[in-house]
Amino acid sequence: MTLPEHIRISESPGADLKDFLNKNSYSAVALLTDNHTALHCYPVIRHALPQHIHVTIPAGEVHKTLDTCAEVWKYLTEARLDRRSVLIVLGGGMPGDLGGFCAATFKRGIDFILVPTTLLAMADASIGGKLGIDFMSYKNQIGLFCQPALTLLSAAFLSTLPEAELRSGYAEILKHALISEPAWWDELTARPWKQHNWQIQIEKSALLKWRVVSEDPHEVGIRKILNAGHTLGHAIESWFLACNRPVLHGEAVAAGLAAESIIARDEGLLSSHLSRQIIRYITDVFGKLHWNSHDTASIVQLCFQDKKNTGKKIRAALLKEIGQTMWDYEVSPERITAALEEYRQL
């Protein structure tokens, strides 16, 4: 399987963006950045853009809200963009989710282009058409499915990232390896994480995610395997966000993968050997997130808000083997509590 035409692995994102815009008759071009990508990434593509308006939003998950959307919609409205306009989103997962959501709802939908600038967004968030914002401290509580007109994946932007952001993206690559094939997992764990060829890993992740998404575009079946590590990971991330101690998405997903491997072991799905291997590697690369024992119950309660749940039952995607994932697996609050406590005490 190859990537579709609208997802491109790019060595020259400016040139590829210019080529795409030249082939489409957009009435106006708008660019959305956060204050970090405006400074570090905008210069990479600025020369390739036609006349455009530039909207900048504050960086950080705490700003992934309706209030920020309102500011973007206000700017687009005052600039008199019509339905033949296009919005280019230059940034990581947060601007991509929010910017795509704004475009997909502005005047009932205008085209948007994703130019992800973080490893996390390149490997995962920019592929699949999931858009949305956080609400009441719950991750991605409001949103929709809508595919971008174009997604450009280029490792050229990775040199702008601090190490913590690069490592955050690596969590999603690890997840893709765990749910797809043992050889990929072995390849990743055989060398120090910073020594990987990121362009190769981005393309492998993009191919894996697109294969799953194209089979199940609206997440009613197999696409749910992509949520491995996310039932607990999103709850952990939401808890830290609500406590005004935000952690990076990949850090929370890594913790979620470790804790969910404990659940899979306790449910008799995953061998103790593989569970230990996953936990050891993840904690070696990511370290641990810390909370007090009395906070565990609050994290468990946040799991009840997960979008995969049905009938007030918590559902997760749990590993059976590397490359074999059980989705829609019902997990009790007691199992989650025990796993979080075991993780906390590692």
Sequence and secondary structure as in RCSB ss.txt:
>XXXX:A:sequence
MTLPEHIRISESPGADLKDFLNKNSYSAVALLTDNHTALHCYPVIRHALPQHIHVTIPAGEVHKTLDTCAEVWKY
LTEARLDRRSVLIVLGGGMPGDLGGFCAATFKRGIDFILVPTTLLAMADASIGGKLGIDFMSYKNQIGLFCQPAL
TLLSAAFLSTLPEAELRSGYAEILKHALISEPAWWDELTARPWKQHNWQIQIEKSALLKWRVVSEDPHEVGIRKI
LNAGHTLGHAIESWFLACNRPVLHGEAVAAGLAAESIIARDEGLLSSHLSRQIIRYITDVFGKLHWNSHDTASIV
QLCFQDKKNTGKKIRAALLKEIGQTMWDYEVSPERITAALEEYRQL
>XXXX:A:secstr
    TTEEE S HHHHHHHHHHTS  S EEEEEEHHHHHHTHHHHGGG  S EEEEE  SGGG SHHHHHHHHHH
HHHTT  TT EEEEEESHHHHHHHHHHHHHGGG  EEEEEE SHHIIIIITSS EEEEEETTEEEEEEEE   SE
EEE GGGGGGS HHHHHHHHHHHHHHHHHH HHHHHHHHTS GGGS HHHHHHHHHHHHHHHHHH TTSSSGGGG
GGTTHHHHHHHHHHHHHTT    HHHHHHHHHHHHHHHHHHTTSS HHHHHHHHHHHHHHH      GGGHHHHH
HHHTT TT BTTB EEEEEEETTEEEEEEE  HHHHHHHHHHHHT 
